[in-house]
Amino acid sequence: MEKTQNVDERIIEEVKNLIMFDNDLTYAERNALGIFYSKIEKGQTVQESIGPMMKSLNMLSSGSSQEKLSLNVKKLFDFALTYYKVPEKQKIRFYGSGGGLIHRFSAKEMLLLFLLVFVGLPLALYIKYLLR
């Protein structure tokens, strides 16, 4: 417990120093660190507020954006990676029970199901009764 508290305090202190004294920070880095620090100031714990910062810094370090991590932020990110993991993107799932079975639908499957039910079915009924 004491070790994680020391790690949390060190991360908070590093973030504070980077925001205040590092002129090499890019806008994205400063924004990610600033959001993290503002959440800490509002009373959230490090475990609750480090996820979005780790996601942003991971995106910057992975090369999926044009910006790269500065040296000091890279050191902080590598240190934080030893204690916290980068949260994965959560998939949105819908649950439908038909006939007693529960099936998980992805967002794409759910969209197709809604189109079938709310567009396809009324269209089929309209055509059926139109041709009578």
N, CA and C of each residue as an Amber inpcrd file, in Angstrom:
protein
   396
   0.8260000  -1.1940000   0.0000000   0.0000000   0.0000000   0.0000000
   0.8650000   1.2500000   0.0000000   1.8870000   1.2330000   0.8430000
   2.7500000   2.4040000   0.9420000   3.5370000   2.6090000  -0.3500000
   3.9180000   1.4940000  -0.9990000   4.6760000   1.5890000  -2.2370000
   3.8350000   2.2290000  -3.3400000   2.5720000   1.8000000  -3.4660000
   1.7140000   2.3920000  -4.4900000   1.4170000   3.8500000  -4.1890000
   1.3300000   4.2040000  -2.9160000   1.1110000   5.5990000  -2.5590000
   2.3170000   6.4370000  -2.9590000   3.5280000   5.9110000  -2.7580000
   4.7240000   6.6330000  -3.1750000   4.7850000   6.7700000  -4.6900000
   4.3780000   5.7300000  -5.4020000   4.3500000   5.7870000  -6.8660000
   3.3430000   6.8320000  -7.3220000   2.1590000   6.8350000  -6.7080000
   1.1380000   7.8170000  -7.0630000   1.6250000   9.2330000  -6.8070000
   2.2530000   9.4560000  -5.6650000   2.7680000  10.7880000  -5.3480000
   3.8590000  11.2010000  -6.3280000   4.6940000  10.2470000  -6.7210000
   5.7640000  10.5700000  -7.6700000   5.1820000  10.9380000  -9.0370000
   4.1710000  10.2040000  -9.4760000   3.5410000  10.5110000 -10.7630000
   2.8940000  11.8870000 -10.7250000   2.1920000  12.1930000  -9.6430000
   1.5470000  13.5040000  -9.5210000   2.5890000  14.6120000  -9.5290000
   3.6760000  14.4300000  -8.8070000   4.7320000  15.4410000  -8.7490000
   5.3990000  15.6260000 -10.1160000   5.6420000  14.5240000 -10.8150000
   6.2470000  14.6080000 -12.1540000   5.3280000  15.3520000 -13.1220000
   4.0430000  15.0310000 -13.0800000   3.0860000  15.6960000 -13.9670000
   3.0370000  17.1840000 -13.6660000   2.9970000  17.5320000 -12.3940000
   2.9560000  18.9400000 -11.9910000   4.1980000  19.6740000 -12.4820000
   5.3730000  19.0610000 -12.3190000   6.6140000  19.7010000 -12.7640000
   6.6680000  19.8330000 -14.2810000   6.1890000  18.8180000 -14.9870000
   6.1900000  18.9000000 -16.4440000   5.2780000  20.0170000 -16.9350000
   4.1120000  20.1340000 -16.3410000   3.1750000  21.1750000 -16.7680000
   3.7520000  22.5620000 -16.5050000   4.3790000  22.7270000 -15.3590000
   4.8520000  24.0570000 -14.9730000   6.1720000  24.4490000 -15.6270000
   7.1050000  23.5150000 -15.7900000   8.4580000  23.9090000 -16.1540000
   8.9490000  23.4080000 -17.5090000   8.2730000  22.4770000 -18.1410000
   8.7740000  21.9280000 -19.3990000   8.2040000  22.7140000 -20.5750000
   9.0850000  23.3840000 -21.3080000   8.6550000  24.1720000 -22.4590000
   8.5910000  23.3430000 -23.7370000   9.0620000  22.1120000 -23.6930000
   9.0790000  21.2630000 -24.8780000   7.7870000  20.4790000 -25.0670000
   6.8240000  20.6420000 -24.1810000   5.5740000  19.8880000 -24.2930000
   4.7780000  20.3460000 -25.5030000   4.2290000  19.3810000 -26.2240000
   3.3230000  19.7180000 -27.3130000   1.9380000  20.0010000 -26.7190000
   1.0480000  20.4900000 -27.5760000  -0.2960000  20.8030000 -27.1070000
  -1.0020000  19.5480000 -26.5930000  -0.8630000  18.4460000 -27.3250000
  -1.5480000  17.2080000 -26.9320000  -1.0190000  16.6800000 -25.6030000
   0.2990000  16.7560000 -25.4060000   0.8850000  16.2920000 -24.1460000
   0.4260000  17.1610000 -22.9840000   0.4830000  18.4720000 -23.1910000
   0.0680000  19.3930000 -22.1240000  -1.4090000  19.1980000 -21.7940000
  -2.2160000  18.9570000 -22.8040000  -3.6420000  18.7390000 -22.5970000
  -3.8920000  17.4590000 -21.7950000  -3.2190000  16.3660000 -22.1740000
  -3.4030000  15.0870000 -21.4660000  -2.9520000  15.2010000 -20.0130000
  -1.8030000  15.8220000 -19.7930000  -1.2950000  15.9740000 -18.4300000
  -2.1700000  16.9300000 -17.6200000  -2.6620000  17.9860000 -18.2750000
  -3.5130000  18.9530000 -17.5880000  -4.8360000  18.3620000 -17.1430000
  -5.4270000  17.5390000 -17.9850000  -6.6840000  16.8860000 -17.6110000
  -6.4590000  15.9480000 -16.4330000  -5.3580000  15.1940000 -16.4840000
  -5.0280000  14.2950000 -15.3760000  -4.8680000  15.0850000 -14.0780000
  -4.1110000  16.1740000 -14.1320000  -3.8490000  16.9450000 -12.9170000
  -5.1210000  17.6250000 -12.3990000  -5.9770000  18.0850000 -13.3020000
  -7.2180000  18.7220000 -12.8380000  -8.1370000  17.7080000 -12.1550000
  -8.1380000  16.4670000 -12.6420000  -8.9420000  15.4320000 -11.9770000
  -8.3920000  15.1290000 -10.5880000  -7.0760000  15.1310000 -10.4530000
  -6.4540000  14.9120000  -9.1440000  -6.8240000  16.0540000  -8.1980000
  -6.8000000  17.2710000  -8.7130000  -7.1590000  18.4310000  -7.8900000
  -8.6230000  18.3910000  -7.4530000  -9.4740000  17.7660000  -8.2680000
 -10.8920000  17.6600000  -7.9180000 -11.1630000  16.5590000  -6.9050000
 -10.1380000  15.7540000  -6.5920000 -10.3040000  14.7530000  -5.5490000
 -10.3400000  13.3140000  -6.0240000 -10.1780000  13.0790000  -7.3160000
 -10.1470000  11.6990000  -7.7860000  -8.8040000  11.0640000  -7.4490000
  -8.7980000   9.7610000  -7.3530000  -7.5460000   9.0640000  -7.0840000
  -6.7640000   8.9070000  -8.3860000  -5.5040000   8.5470000  -8.2420000
  -4.6590000   8.3530000  -9.4150000  -5.1810000   7.1830000 -10.2480000
  -5.6370000   6.1330000  -9.5910000  -6.1450000   4.9710000 -10.3090000
  -7.3570000   5.3220000 -11.1690000  -8.1900000   6.2320000 -10.7010000
  -9.3740000   6.6300000 -11.4530000  -9.0420000   7.5560000 -12.6130000
  -8.0460000   8.4010000 -12.4500000  -7.8120000   9.4480000 -13.4400000
  -6.6330000   9.1950000 -14.3660000  -5.8860000   8.1210000 -14.1560000
  -4.7130000   7.9050000 -15.0030000  -5.0770000   7.2540000 -16.3350000
  -6.2240000   6.6220000 -16.4330000  -6.6210000   5.9260000 -17.6560000
  -6.6430000   6.7960000 -18.9020000  -7.3750000   7.9260000 -18.8890000
  -7.3950000   8.7760000 -20.0820000  -6.0210000   9.3360000 -20.4470000
  -5.2050000   9.6650000 -19.4360000  -3.8560000  10.1580000 -19.7200000
  -3.0290000   9.0680000 -20.3930000  -3.1350000   7.8420000 -19.8960000
  -2.3690000   6.7420000 -20.4840000  -2.8410000   6.4550000 -21.9140000
  -4.1530000   6.5600000 -22.1580000  -4.6670000   6.3650000 -23.5140000
  -4.0990000   7.4080000 -24.4690000  -4.1300000   8.6730000 -24.0460000
  -3.6410000   9.7560000 -24.9020000  -2.1540000   9.6210000 -25.1780000
  -1.3840000   9.3590000 -24.1380000   0.0620000   9.2320000 -24.3200000
   0.4090000   7.9870000 -25.1280000  -0.3500000   6.9220000 -24.9800000
  -0.1150000   5.7200000 -25.7790000  -0.3910000   5.9910000 -27.2510000
  -1.4420000   6.7500000 -27.5340000  -1.7520000   7.0930000 -28.9110000
  -0.6310000   7.9340000 -29.5180000  -0.1030000   8.8680000 -28.7310000
   0.9910000   9.7000000 -29.2270000   2.2670000   8.8890000 -29.4270000
   2.5250000   7.9490000 -28.5450000   3.7690000   7.1790000 -28.6450000
   3.6990000   6.0930000 -29.7070000   2.4910000   5.6550000 -30.0450000
   2.3670000   4.5570000 -31.0050000   2.5860000   5.0080000 -32.4360000
   2.5770000   6.2950000 -32.6720000   2.8020000   6.7780000 -34.0220000
   1.5350000   6.9160000 -34.8290000   0.3700000   6.7530000 -34.2060000
  -0.8720000   6.8960000 -34.9480000  -1.2200000   8.3690000 -35.1710000
  -0.4840000   9.2500000 -34.5340000  -0.6640000  10.6770000 -34.7740000
   0.6440000  11.2440000 -35.3050000   0.6260000  12.4940000 -35.7100000
   1.8230000  13.1070000 -36.2790000   2.8020000  13.5290000 -35.1960000
   2.3040000  13.7740000 -34.0080000   3.1760000  14.2080000 -32.9170000
   3.8010000  13.0010000 -32.2320000   4.9680000  13.2070000 -31.6570000
   5.6500000  12.1720000 -30.8790000   5.8090000  12.6850000 -29.4530000
   6.1030000  11.7690000 -28.5370000   6.2930000  12.1490000 -27.1390000
   7.6370000  12.8380000 -26.9580000   7.6430000  13.8940000 -26.1540000
   8.9130000  14.5180000 -25.7970000   9.6430000  13.6120000 -24.8030000
  10.9120000  13.8900000 -24.5800000  11.7600000  12.9980000 -23.7840000
  11.2510000  12.8450000 -22.3510000  10.9080000  13.9560000 -21.6960000
  10.4600000  13.8890000 -20.2990000   9.1140000  13.1730000 -20.1610000
   8.2240000  13.4040000 -21.1020000   6.9180000  12.7390000 -21.0570000
   7.0880000  11.2500000 -21.3460000   8.0130000  10.9040000 -22.2330000
   8.2830000   9.4840000 -22.5100000   8.7940000   8.7790000 -21.2560000
   9.6650000   9.4510000 -20.4930000  10.1570000   8.8590000 -19.2390000
   9.0040000   8.6380000 -18.2580000   8.1340000   9.6330000 -18.1330000
   6.9760000   9.5100000 -17.2430000   6.0500000   8.3880000 -17.7120000
   5.8060000   8.3170000 -19.0030000   4.9290000   7.2850000 -19.5600000
   5.5080000   5.8920000 -19.3180000   6.7990000   5.7260000 -19.5420000
   7.4350000   4.4220000 -19.3080000   7.3950000   4.0400000 -17.8330000
   7.5950000   5.0210000 -16.9470000   7.5150000   4.7500000 -15.5100000
   6.0950000   4.3480000 -15.1190000   5.0990000   5.0670000 -15.6450000
   3.7050000   4.7620000 -15.3060000   3.2780000   3.4130000 -15.8760000
   3.8570000   3.0150000 -17.0090000   3.5100000   1.7190000 -17.6040000
   3.9480000   0.5480000 -16.7380000   4.9530000   0.7490000 -15.9080000
   5.3870000  -0.3450000 -15.0430000   4.3770000  -0.6230000 -13.9310000
   3.5360000   0.3640000 -13.6120000   2.5630000   0.1980000 -12.5220000
   1.1090000   0.1680000 -12.9950000   0.8140000   0.8330000 -14.1010000
  -0.5520000   0.8940000 -14.6160000  -0.5450000   0.4620000 -16.0720000
  -1.6290000  -0.1630000 -16.5060000  -1.7180000  -0.5560000 -17.9060000
  -2.5990000   0.4360000 -18.6570000  -2.4150000   0.4570000 -19.9600000
  -3.2220000   1.3250000 -20.8050000  -4.5870000   0.6710000 -20.9730000
  -5.6810000   1.3890000 -20.6560000  -7.0090000   0.7890000 -20.7920000
  -7.3350000   0.5080000 -22.2590000  -7.9990000  -0.6020000 -22.4930000
  -8.3810000  -0.9740000 -23.8450000  -9.7200000  -0.3440000 -24.1930000
  -9.9250000  -0.1770000 -25.4940000 -11.1860000   0.3740000 -25.9640000
 -12.2970000  -0.6340000 -25.6920000 -13.3730000  -0.1610000 -25.1200000
 -14.4840000  -1.0460000 -24.7950000 -15.4430000  -1.1160000 -25.9770000
 -15.8810000  -2.3280000 -26.2760000 -16.8530000  -2.5080000 -27.3400000
 -18.2490000  -2.3650000 -26.7580000 -19.0980000  -1.6990000 -27.5020000
 -20.4850000  -1.5400000 -27.0770000 -21.2360000  -2.8050000 -27.4660000
 -21.8950000  -3.4020000 -26.5180000 -22.6390000  -4.6310000 -26.7620000
 -24.0860000  -4.4440000 -26.3360000 -24.9740000  -4.9620000 -27.1440000
 -26.3900000  -4.9830000 -26.8260000 -26.7840000  -6.4380000 -26.5920000
 -27.6910000  -6.6420000 -25.6950000 -28.1240000  -8.0000000 -25.3780000
 -29.5730000  -8.1740000 -25.7980000 -29.8240000  -9.2510000 -26.4970000
 -31.1810000  -9.5540000 -26.8980000 -31.5150000 -10.9670000 -26.5040000
 -32.6840000 -11.1660000 -25.9480000 -33.0560000 -12.5360000 -25.5950000
 -34.2450000 -12.9150000 -26.4560000 -34.0300000 -13.9190000 -27.2360000
 -35.1030000 -14.4320000 -28.0790000 -35.1880000 -15.9260000 -27.8790000
 -36.3160000 -16.4160000 -27.4490000 -36.4650000 -17.8450000 -27.2230000
 -35.6820000 -18.3350000 -26.0260000 -35.4420000 -17.4590000 -25.0820000
 -34.7350000 -17.8670000 -23.8790000 -33.2270000 -17.8200000 -24.0010000
 -32.6990000 -17.5500000 -25.1940000 -31.2560000 -17.4590000 -25.3810000
 -30.8250000 -16.0000000 -25.3630000 -29.6880000 -15.7480000 -24.7940000
 -29.1610000 -14.3870000 -24.7670000 -28.0490000 -14.2950000 -25.8020000
 -28.1540000 -13.3210000 -26.6880000 -27.1660000 -13.1290000 -27.7440000
 -26.5820000 -11.7270000 -27.6230000 -25.2790000 -11.6290000 -27.8010000
 -24.6280000 -10.3210000 -27.7430000 -24.4970000  -9.7750000 -29.1580000
 -25.0130000  -8.5650000 -29.3640000 -24.9420000  -7.9160000 -30.6600000
 -23.8860000  -6.8270000 -30.6220000 -23.0920000  -6.7250000 -31.6850000
 -22.1870000  -5.5900000 -31.8080000 -23.0120000  -4.3990000 -32.2870000
 -22.4140000  -3.2310000 -32.3340000 -23.1360000  -2.0340000 -32.7600000
 -23.5720000  -2.1650000 -34.2220000 -22.7310000  -2.7620000 -35.0570000
 -23.0750000  -2.9440000 -36.4680000 -24.2510000  -3.9040000 -36.6190000
 -24.2210000  -5.0020000 -35.8880000 -25.3230000  -5.9630000 -35.9490000
 -26.6180000  -5.3420000 -35.4520000 -26.5220000  -4.5210000 -34.4130000
 -27.7160000  -3.8860000 -33.8610000 -28.3080000  -2.8900000 -34.8510000
 -27.4590000  -2.1500000 -35.5610000 -27.9370000  -1.2140000 -36.5720000
 -28.6570000  -1.9640000 -37.6900000 -28.0830000  -3.0600000 -38.1410000
 -28.7290000  -3.8560000 -39.1890000 -30.0530000  -4.4370000 -38.7050000
 -30.1090000  -4.8540000 -37.4610000 -31.3500000  -5.3860000 -36.9060000
 -32.4340000  -4.3090000 -36.8560000 -32.0730000  -3.1000000 -36.4160000
 -33.0450000  -2.0050000 -36.3820000 -33.5240000  -1.6480000 -37.7850000
 -32.6050000  -1.6310000 -38.7530000 -33.0170000  -1.3440000 -40.1250000
 -33.9720000  -2.4100000 -40.6430000 -33.6860000  -3.6520000 -40.3420000
 -34.5530000  -4.7440000 -40.7820000 -35.9310000  -4.6310000 -40.1490000
 -35.9730000  -4.3810000 -38.8490000 -37.2520000  -4.3600000 -38.1360000
 -38.0570000  -3.1070000 -38.4600000 -37.4230000  -1.9410000 -38.4700000
 -38.1750000  -0.6970000 -38.6090000 -38.2850000  -0.1910000 -40.0390000
 -37.5210000  -0.7610000 -40.9600000 -37.6430000  -0.3590000 -42.3590000
 -38.0960000  -1.5420000 -43.2110000 -37.4160000  -2.6510000 -43.0730000
 -37.7070000  -3.8070000 -43.9190000 -39.0700000  -4.4130000 -43.6710000
 -39.4180000  -4.6140000 -42.4360000 -40.7050000  -5.2270000 -42.1000000
 -41.8860000  -4.3470000 -42.5240000 -41.9070000  -3.0520000 -42.2090000
 -43.0250000  -2.2250000 -42.6920000 -43.0930000  -2.1550000 -44.2190000
 -41.9330000  -2.1540000 -44.8720000 -41.9240000  -2.1260000 -46.3280000
 -42.5070000  -3.4140000 -46.8990000 -42.1570000  -4.5380000 -46.3200000
 -42.6930000  -5.8210000 -46.7830000 -44.2050000  -5.8910000 -46.5690000
 -44.6820000  -5.4250000 -45.4240000 -46.1270000  -5.4280000 -45.1650000
 -46.8640000  -4.4800000 -46.1040000 -46.2720000  -3.3350000 -46.3930000
 -46.8800000  -2.3670000 -47.3030000 -47.0080000  -2.9650000 -48.7040000
 -45.9530000  -3.6270000 -49.1550000 -45.9820000  -4.2400000 -50.4850000
 -47.0000000  -5.3830000 -50.5270000 -47.0700000  -6.1580000 -49.4570000
 -48.0000000  -7.2870000 -49.4090000 -49.4430000  -6.8070000 -49.5090000
 -49.8020000  -5.7830000 -48.7410000 -51.1760000  -5.3040000 -48.7500000
 -51.4640000  -4.4010000 -49.9370000 -50.4360000  -3.8780000 -50.5770000
 -50.6310000  -3.0560000 -51.7610000 -50.9890000  -3.9360000 -52.9610000
 -50.4300000  -5.1400000 -53.0070000 -50.6620000  -6.0360000 -54.1390000
 -51.9280000  -6.8740000 -53.9960000 -52.6860000  -6.7350000 -52.9530000
 -53.9420000  -7.4760000 -52.7560000 -54.9980000  -7.0630000 -53.6980000
